Amino acid sequence: MSSSVLFDAPGPKARMRNRLYAVIGTAGLLALLGFVVYRLASKGQFDGAMWDIFNYAGVRNSIVTGIVSTLQAFAMAGVLSLVLAVLLAVARLSDHKPVSWVATGIIELFRAVPLLITIYVLWVGFFTSEPLWAVVIGLTLYNGAVQAEVLRAGIVAVPKGQSEAAYALGMSKTQVMTTVLIPQAVRSMLPTIVSQLVVTLKDTSLGFVITYEELLYAGRQMASTILVDGENPYVPVVLVFGAIYVAMCLALSALANWIERRGRRTKTGIKVAEAQKATPDMGSAGGGAAI
């Protein structure tokens, strides 16, 4: 029986007991899921009439409007958060201590404050009639602070020889940062950056709290106002709108994977030529190589 410091391989009785626990746990979860489905079905949530609501033009227009509003807020917040992230990361790495302290304070503040509170404060205090900007600025501040730490980690991870060689060539610190460090940091941290962009896309759903008419707000309005045989179509709305969110996130992740694959195929740097083998001139009396 093999063992390690942290784990002892289970014996025959322990394996049998683990299998029994797995079977009992799986059966319990399936029973709970079956009970939930049964209760929903008894309320008519899976009837065909519940799904017919998506055949109406008004419902489809509402879904399209919600998707467009969601993507609009995401596009604006995604671009602005990346711009803010670059500025904060560079400022935090600045040799000027006051600049570094201010950038560090902004990053830690907006990473610590819950995003919903930031959005709500912006809406109540500044953008009561423009909830879009409250959502966009709130997402920009929070995700910009998170992305700044991602970029800073990528910049710090670049070998020091890269920047030292650039300084030796006479480049300024700005040139080193913009042409040497940041491009390599973005490339190395691209999976993490895109993962945070997926979070940004999902966090647009917080806009429904301040009545921004994004996808979740449209779904909530549909589920609470439409009646089919005296019941609200909660299950169909949740399944359809959840599938839309999943599709958008998967599309963004697929785009990120494509960009990453292209980046891996890209040949960077100077290719070192192979050393040529010196062939002695056997016919030369002095043993010199023929040119």
Secondary structure, DSSP 8 states (H G I E B T S, - for coil): --B-SS-B---HHHHHHHHHHHHHHHHHHHHHHHHHHHHHHHTTTTSHHHHGGGGSHHHHHHHHHHHHHHHHHHHHHHHHHHHHHHHHHHHHT-SSHHHHHHHHHHHHHHHHS-HHHHHHHHHHHT-SS-HHHHHHHHHHHHHHHHHHHHHHHHHHHS-HHHHHHHHHTT--HHHHIIIIIHHHHHHHTHHHHHHHHHHHHHHGGGGGGGT--SHHHHHHHHHHH--BTTB--HHHHHHHHHHHHHHHHHHHHHHHHHHHHHHHHS--S------------TT-TT-----
